Amino acid sequence: MRLNTLPRVDLAVTPTPLQPLPHLTKHLNGPKILVKRDDLTGLAFGGNKARKLEYLMGDALQKRADIIVTGAGFHSNWCTQTAAAACKVGLPVILIKSGPRDGYDPESWDGNHLLHRLLGADITILREGSAQRRQEIMEELKAQGRNPYYIPVGGSNAIGSSGYIRCILELLTQSVEQSIRITHLYHATGSGGTQTGLALGAKALSTGINVVGVSTGYGDATRMSQRLLSLSEETAEFLEIDARLTPDDINVLTQYGEGYGYVTEAKMEAIKLCAETEGLIIDPVYTAPAMAALIDNARNGTLTEKDTVVFLHTGGTAALFAYKEALKTYIKGEPFPWKIPEWSPDKE
């Protein structure tokens, strides 16, 4: 494995803590639950993307890039961390974000959108055609004599996935130090880079950990599994790893996201339960569906007292403030004011 030979920029505070969640464990009366605090990586508001960006920004600098181009959802934590990473290495960043209409700009800036503005990103909002516009921007920049560096959504390519191979190495060391044997690792999965690195690392290092990706609303399980298998092949070749993932190594749960950023009872319960039992703050877009899945699997017996489960906290908590009205109504026991956020491309 050539992980240590890759160019890398020091962006993340690691190792992140691996902490027990005794009160949540007792409340669910099932598996022993711990949390891997990748929300504490220290880049902007923290999150899993910092691990990927260490390698991606290292590659960008090695290739003498002078501007970063990427994009994702309107309140994307990926965009926040990429903009922050670009600031750290002294590069401007262009963000192409999705929204309910072209040029959408709400009267009130909140959550990650506020952070994108604060970080000085050049922002374009489109309902459709983001890929085409990205290609146009890349061509325009090159015509101007610039050297743009494009990063796919979530940093999900072989370079970005390398960050979570490294995370598995870190987690193994912590499990030895704490004298635990991890049986499952639950995390939110979207564009697939995090799950690819975790699953490939877990198999290559013969950990026996069942990596469970909980979809945030990106497509069906079959399509996601195909994407993960393809990306894992690219990553294994890139890092010169002998191990290869098979369909049996890909575990994706799609029933908890419902739609990207949608509000559901299960997500709101997960947020409130983590806060009340452990003082742990999770977000409504990524970590909430992942925790909702863990809670449900503990209740229905999929996970038992024989299991030791790590919940990977991937960050994104700034998005909570954009969901304040939905959270308020849940806490008060009132109907949700909306299910689909007003900034979603799905909003009609």
N, C-alpha and C positions, 0 to 999 in steps of 0.2 A: 504494500500500500504506500502510495507516494504522497500522503496527506501532508507530511511535514515539509515537503519541497515546494508547495504551492505558495505564490505570493499572498501575503495576508497583512491587513492593516489592523492594528489593535484598537477595536471599537467597543467590545463588550467586556463587562465586568464578569469574569468567570473564575472559578466555578460558581454557578448559581446554587443557592441553598437547596438541599433536599430535606424537607421538613415533614414530620408526622402530623396528621390531622386526627387527633384522638377523639375529639367531640363529634366530628362528622362520622368517624368510624363507629362510635357508640350509637349515634342516632340511626344509622342505617342497619346496625346489627348484622353486619356481614363481613366483607373483606377488610383487612388492614389497609388504610389509605394514607398515602403520602403525596406531597406536592413538590414538583420540581419547579423552582421559582424563576422561570425564564422571563417573567415580567420584571425582574430586577437586573436585567443586563445593562442598564445604565445609559443607553442611547435614547435621547428624548425621554419618553415615558416608559421606556423599556419594551421588551418583547422578543419573540423568537427570531425576528428578521435580522437582528444585530449579528447573530452567528453567521448567517448567510452573507451579509454585507461585508464582513471582514474579508472574505475571500473574493467577493465580487468587486469591491473597491480596490483590493490588491491587484486584481487582474486589470481593472480599468487604468490604474496608475502605471502598471507595467507596460500597457499598450499606449501610454501617453495620451489618454483621453482628456479632452478639455471641457466636456459637458456630459451630463447624465440624462438619459431619456427613459422614462418608465411610466407606469400608470396602473390604475385599479379602480376600486369603488370610491364613491364620493367621500365617505368617512374612513378611508383605508388607513389602517395602522402601517401597512407596508409603505405607503406613500410618506407617512410621517417619518418613519425610520430611515427611509432612503434619502429624504430631504435633509435630515439631520446628519446622516453619514456624509453626504455630499458637502455639507458645511464644514464638517470636521476635516475633510481632506482638501478643502479649498476649491471645490468645483460647483458651478451652477447646475440646477436641475430643472427639467421640464416634466411636468406631470400631466398626463392625459387621463382624466377621470370620467367615470360614467355618472349620469344624472337623468332626471326625468325629462329634460329637454336641453337642446344645445344652448350653451351660455348660462345655464342655471346658476343663480347666485342668490341664496336666501337673504332675507333682510337681516336675520340674526346669524352671525357666524358662531358656530359652536363645535364642540368635540374636536375630531381630527382635522376638520376643514379649517377651523381657526388656527390650528398648529401649522397646517400647510402654508397658510398666509403668513404666519409669524416667522416661519423659516425662510421666507423669501422665494418660494418656488414660483416658476412661471406655469400658470395653470390654464388648461383648456378643458371645458366640460362638454361632453357629447352624449347624446342618448344612444346613437349607433355610429358605426364606422370608426371606432377607436383604432383598430389595426391599420386601416388605410391611412388615417391621419398621422399615426406614428411613422409609417413608412415615408409619407410626404415630408414630415419634419426632419427625419434622418437625411433624406435627399437634399432638402433645403440647406441644412447645416453643412453637409459635405460640399455643396456648391459654393458656400461661403468660405471654404477653406478650413472649416472646423473639423474636429475629430471626435464625433459623438460616440458614446458608449451606451448601447441599449441593454436594459435589463428586463426580462419578462416579468409578468405579474408574480409577486411573491418571491422573486429571486429563484424561481423553480427551474433551474437547469443543473447540469452536472456540477458546476462550480459552486452554486449556492447550496446544493444538497450536501456538499462536503462538510458544511458547518454542523450538520446533525449526525454525521459519522463521528465527528469529534465529540459531540454531546454524549453519545453512547459510551465512548471511552471514559468520559467524565463521570457518567452515571454509574458505571461499573465500579470505579474507584470508590465512589460514595457508598455503594451497596456493601462493599467489603468492609469499609470503615464502620458502617452501622450494623454489620452482621445481619443483613436481610437478604432474602432471595426474592427478587421481583418476578412476579408471574405475568403481570399485564402492565401495559403503558397506554393510557387513554390520552388522546389529544385531538384538537380540531384540525381537520384537513380540508384544504381548498384547492389551491393550484398544485399541490402534491410534493413540493420539494422537501418539506419537513418530514412527511411520512416516508418518502423515499430514503432519506438519510437514516432515519431511525430504524426502519425495517431492514435495510441493507446492512447497516452496522450491527444490528442485533443478530442477524444471521451469520455474518462474516466472523463475528467474535464468539459464536456458539453460546449465546446468553440464555436461550430458551425463553426469552421474553416475547409474549404475544402483543404485538404493536397494533392497537386498535385506533383507526382513524375515524373520526366522527365528522361527516360532511356538514359544511356550513350552508349548503344549498347549491352546490356546484354539480349539476347533472346527476345521472343515475350511477348506481354502483358499478355496472358493467363498464361504462365509459371511463369512470374514474380508475378502475382497476387496470384497464388497458393503458391508460396514461401513466400510471405508477410503474407498471412493468416496463414500459418503454423508457421512462426516465431512469429507472434503476439499472437498466442495461447500459445506458449512456454513462451513468455515474460509475458503475463498476469498471467499465473500459477506461474511463478518464483517470480513475484512481488506481488502476491496475490491481483490482480486487478479483480474486478467483471465484468467490461466491456469486451466485446469481439467484434472484428471487423467482419464485414460481407463483402461479395463481393461489396456491395454498398459503403463501406468505402474506397475501394482501387481504387485510380485514378492514372493510369500509362499511360503516353504518350510515344510512342515508335518511332514516326516518325521524331524526331529531332536529334537523335544520329547517325543514319545510320549505323555506325560501331564503335567499341570502339577505340577512338583516331583518327578516320578518319577526314580529312579536308573537310569542306563544306562551301559554301558561307554564309549560315545562321549563322554558328558558328563564322566565321570571322567577320561578320557584328555585331554580338552581342558584341564581344570583343572590336571592334573599337567604337561602339556607346556608350558603358558604359564608355570607356576611355575619349571620346570627350565631352560627356555631363556632366559627374559627376566626372571625375578623378578617376573612380573606375576600378581597374584592375582585370579582371577575367581570368580563364584559359581555354585552348582549349579542354580539355577532359571532365570535369564535369560541371563547371558552365556555359560554353558557350552554350551547348545544352539546359540547363535549362532556361537561359535567352532568347535564341532563341525562345523557346516555349512561354514564357511570352510575348515577343514582338509580335509574330504572333497572339496570343490570344487577345492582345489588339487591333491589327489592324483589325482582322476579327470580332470583336464584341462579342467574348466569354466573355471577360472582359469589363465592362463598367465603366462610371464615378461614378456609385453607389458603386463600389467595392474598397476595400482597400487591396492591395496585398503586402505581405512580400516575398521578394526574399532572400532565405537563401544562403549566400555566404559560400560555403564549403571549400574554400581554393584551394591549388594546383597550385598556380601561378608560382612556380618554373618551371613548365612544359612549360611555355611560351617560354623559351629560346631554347628548343629543336625544337620549331615550328617557329623559326625566319625566315626561308626562305619562308615558306608559308605565314606568316604575311607580310613580305616585299612585296611579289608579290601582295597580296590583296590590300595593301596600295597604291601601284603603279598602280593598275588596270590591272595587267598582269595575265596570266594563272597560276594556282598553279603548282609548280614543281612536286608535287605528291599528291595523295589523301590518300593512305595508308602509314603510317610511316614505315621507313625502319626497325624499331625495333619491329614491330608488328608480331605476329605469323601468321597473315593473308597474310603477304608479301611472294610472291612466288619467 
